[in-house]
Amino acid sequence: QVCIVFSDFGKMQNVCNLLTEKLGTSVTISPPHFYHTPEAVDTLRRQVCVAAVGNTRQKAQEVCHLFGQSLGKPLLIREEETKEWGGHIDSHLPNSPDPLTLQERIQNATAHASCRVFAVFEIKGKGNRRTKLL
């Protein structure tokens, strides 16, 4: 028995296909077991927070443009709430009469996250007058 850990799903499929092609019926390939490393989950959280701050800045720029103002530097950025869902690891029973398809297993194991941020930006007026936008 050989156990291989892949971080790239495409490479895993290529290796499985190669083993099946070369070894034929003498090899049995078990369904993959999906999991998320703590580092990968932490990276997802950071990426979601950075994207939320970027979206907030973009919206503030659009509002400023609407009123003929320009957006200044951020005065306050606070992460309000982070939610995570999905990422269930092989929650289906292995001896179940109705096994999940590979796509269903991938969907169940896919982790999702959202982040809500609060930001205050400086608004620069036409006469270099500065006020705050919430």
Secondary structure by P-SEA (a helix, b strand, c coil): cbbbbbccaaaaaaaaaaaaaaaccccccccbbbbbcaaaaaaaaaaaaaaaaaaaaaaaaaaaaaaccccccccccccccccccccccccccccccccccaaaaaaaacccbbbbbbbbbbbbccccbbbbcc
